[in-house]
């Protein structure tokens, strides 16, 4: 199964002022495209050719760093575009809200821990809500890693590589993360992934 760059589910300027048109043009059209092209080249002739993206990510982890980095980032970004929407944030669907309260005591505490994970991820990486052993937990991972390679199922991730926020926020990563949680998250996509992960 070769990788292909998905269309954004909204226009390049739809997430302004929280994420600029320029950021999306670089992030989606250049960075994500590079992961797709590099991933396809590195996949050729390997044992993972013809496998699903999740199988490639899990299988190449710790065995083929080049392929893993590009496949991992492709997987992360496929969902990252879906995890955002214009006029995002807002009300959280009931099942997800209940899971966050069960896992963290309150929705506010859950959001706080998620943001803190992103702020404290040293260098490039991601912060996550993931389902592990039936419970929603916060994780942070370096580079292109995700909860998939840590025995968990991601339900929301935020990219803290500098290309995700530097044009708009410069070095103010906490401001970017707060804007993401308050104004960009597409909780319906989170709910869809939570329902799958909780099965």
BELKAKA-V633021 format. One record per backbone hydrogen bond with DSSP energy under -1.0 kcal/mol. NH is the residue of the N-H (numbers start at 1). CO is the residue of the C=O. E is the energy in kcal/mol with one decimal. If there is no record, write none. Layout:
[[NH	CO	E] [NH	CO	E]]
This chain:
[[14	11	-1.9] [16	13	-1.0] [18	15	-1.2] [19	15	-1.4] [24	20	-2.2] [25	21	-2.5] [26	22	-2.2] [27	23	-3.4] [28	24	-2.4] [29	24	-1.0] [30	26	-1.1] [31	26	-2.6] [32	27	-2.3] [34	30	-2.1] [35	31	-1.8] [36	32	-2.1] [37	33	-2.8] [38	34	-2.9] [39	35	-2.4] [40	36	-2.4] [41	37	-2.0] [42	38	-2.5] [43	39	-1.6] [44	40	-1.1] [46	43	-2.1] [49	46	-1.4] [51	48	-2.3] [56	52	-2.3] [57	53	-2.8] [58	54	-2.6] [59	55	-2.7] [60	56	-2.6] [63	60	-2.1] [64	60	-2.8] [68	64	-3.0] [69	65	-2.9] [70	66	-1.7] [71	67	-3.0] [72	68	-3.4] [73	69	-1.8] [74	70	-2.1] [75	71	-2.7] [76	72	-2.7] [77	73	-2.6] [78	74	-2.4] [79	75	-1.4] [80	76	-2.2] [81	77	-2.1] [83	79	-2.3] [85	184	-1.9] [88	85	-1.0] [88	183	-1.6] [89	185	-2.9] [97	93	-2.7] [98	94	-2.6] [99	95	-1.8] [100	96	-2.5] [101	97	-2.4] [102	98	-2.8] [103	99	-2.1] [104	100	-2.5] [105	101	-2.4] [110	106	-2.0] [111	107	-2.7] [112	108	-2.4] [113	109	-2.4] [114	110	-2.1] [115	111	-2.7] [116	112	-2.5] [117	113	-2.1] [118	114	-1.7] [119	115	-2.5] [120	116	-2.3] [126	141	-2.4] [127	158	-1.8] [128	139	-2.9] [129	156	-2.5] [130	137	-2.6] [131	153	-2.8] [132	135	-2.9] [135	132	-1.8] [137	130	-3.1] [139	128	-1.8] [141	126	-2.2] [143	124	-2.0] [145	142	-2.2] [149	146	-1.6] [150	147	-2.2] [152	147	-2.2] [153	131	-2.2] [155	129	-3.0] [156	129	-1.8] [158	127	-2.3] [160	125	-2.8] [164	161	-2.0] [165	162	-1.4] [166	162	-3.2] [169	165	-3.3] [170	166	-1.7] [172	169	-2.3] [173	171	-1.6] [176	172	-1.7] [177	173	-2.5] [178	174	-2.2] [179	175	-2.4] [180	176	-2.4] [181	177	-2.3] [182	178	-2.7] [183	179	-2.4] [184	180	-1.8] [185	180	-1.6] [186	83	-2.7] [187	185	-1.1] [190	186	-1.5] [191	187	-2.5] [192	188	-2.1] [193	189	-2.2] [194	190	-2.7] [195	191	-2.8] [196	192	-1.8] [197	193	-2.7] [198	194	-2.4]]
